[in-house]
Amino acid sequence: MPPLNEASSIAALLLNKCASINLISKARQLHALILTSIPATSKSPSVFNNILSMYARCGSIQDAHIQFDKMPERNIVSFNALISAYSKYHHLAHLAFHLFAELQSECLRPNGLTVTSLLHACSGINNQVLGSMIHSQCIKFGFLYDVCVQTSVLGMYSNCGVLDCAEKVFFSMQDKDSVAWNTLFFGYLENGKTVEGLQLFDTMSRTGVVPTNFTYTTLLSACNRLRDHLAGKLTHSKVIVSGTALDLPLHNALLDMYSTCGDNETALKIFRKIKKPDLVSWNSMISGYANNGDGVMAMRIFIQFGQSSRFTPDEYTFAAVISAIGSFPAADYGKPLHGQVEKVGLGQSVYIASTLVSMYFCYGEVESAQKIFISIPDKDVVLWTEMIAGNCRIGNAENSIRFFNGMLQEGHKADEFTLTSALSVCAEVATMRQGEMIHSLAVKTGYIVEMTVCGSLADMYAKIGNLAAAELTFSSVTEPNLKCWNSMLGAYGYHGKAEEAFKMFSDILQDGLKLDHVTFISLLAACGHCGLVDQGIFFWNYMKENGLEPSLKHYSCMITLLSRAGLLEEAKNLIMESPFGDECLQLWKILLSSCVSKGNRTIGICVAKQVLGMDAEDSAANVLLSNFFASTGRWGDVSEIRRKMRGLMLEKDPGLSWLEVTNSTHVFSSSDHSHPQYDEIRAELHRLQGNLTVNTVRNRFNSID
């Protein structure tokens, strides 16, 4: 046994060592050394408290609790150490409250650290009731004016979403430091009150409180959510002017803000300034390029990540890069990436599975998408929605509705994206009953207030022919966004209500919204339905003057408008001036169809040569050519076209009709005998035809009388 002075020195040295240990193996070695090196008489509660704290810091709560139970004498520090440890783990937070009750039973008085840890536990489990009880304990024990305790109460209410209580606590604080401001600021953002958060930051700036790195990080997150590029750049300038040293979280917040706002060039400059980018940094860059449609750069950054980073790609990395490669060949990028996902053991990630399903639908590999969907045991709403939307994109509406119903039967609650996808399906196949059921579900779940759902409802009702219901849905929105306006514009376009569409265009301008490509597609379509050439030319020029380059759909609308009005030469010139003239058969087919109906042989022959030169085997184009030659009396050419079609086994894609009976949609095409109730349907048609014949004869007989 060493002398007393030497033992005290050893004890002090060993206890100081406790504060730096964070590996459980080292902690147990040090614990054994303390037991053998410090005399029993020297083992005060502080020795045991240090050991307990050491175990808690190493994450071994079980060892910490064993040490706690063995302590011959426990004080408030002992309880606080273990309560603090339990409060950090959501699944163990309830044990912190058991310890609090035990503390009181041992007649110990809690201090500020006790209630701070308990409030942290309430935040972790999102329990406002327990939090309010601890708040009352703070008042009872006189901690109401302790800034740390007040900030913890504020944080608890913010995390639990009770912002009115958080505000009362905040405004009652005498000395608000940056932590208190940051806590409420962050609470606003987490609870969807981004604008209020920005207003709070302005107030904070006026009071002279110096923003911290966390303040700027939170502020950039707010700009990110609002997609406010200008506010984000102003925040960045404030960081530079203030001389704040950028830590990694602040760097990543800048990356995320610039990427989300579409400024990948600035994001890349910031990324290159980070000495040691972490996985979040790499993911922000990859997802930034992916979200902004630059798949080449997203893939390039991903390859660079694999070559130079010490980190392993996680599910967010793979999800970002997979979502970026939709336009690339599946064999070149998609399938190899899928192979990497399986190789690193992330094949069961529902997050990655959603992007893989979307990717395979883009490639038209429906079977692969189906296999991935089936392989995921714990499917979430996002994965179900991808299957609904994917089947809708490929024209399989029946499967989309089946997946939607299957999702509900599995107990999942439809969100705004699921409802929007399902309504899009109903709009495409005009299933009124199913659409009305989904409308009812939107009302029941509260998503009827979401702009995307309202826009999809208006679109669905318009396409199934119920314009009044579309107008009623739209009128229920107090502050419609551009998607809602566009949906209603499209509705008026479908129904040939050009004047109403033009009035709505004026209303959009008065509302101060920035018009997009969809707005002008709807306006041009409305002009096309009503043959309003001058108005169509006005909107065409207006769009280009406002910096919107016409897409293929705009050219299609404009050429349809000009062709139907008999302005075939102008339509032909517009196609030739467009960037799609040499590659898009669809535009030439629109013009050829009008040449047939107008009997214009001169332009028709020119267009026919163009069509044959682009795709001599296109079935729809050959049918149009046959009709054109027939309309101009060139029967030899008609025979040649039809002979070629027979030789190439070309058939025109049949038109489809569908009938909605109860909850099922039945699809029919000409000469289709595949329906399981074909014989019964045919018998019923014969019966109806018989009734029609009898009624026709009776009516004629009555008219003679």
PyMOL commands that set and color helices and strands:
alter all, ss='L'
color gray80, all
select helices_A, chain A and resi 4-18+24-37+40-42+45-57+61-70+76-87+90-105+112-125+128-140+147-159+163-172+178-190+194-207+213-226+229-242+248-260+264-273+279-291+295-308+315-323+330-343+350-362+366-375+381-393+397-409+416-429+432-445+447-449+451-463+467-475+482-494+498-510+517-530+533-545+552-564+568-577+585-598+601-614+619-631+635-647+678-704
alter helices_A, ss='H'
color red, helices_A
select strands_A, chain A and resi 656-661+664-669
alter strands_A, ss='S'
color yellow, strands_A
deselect
rebuild
show_as cartoon
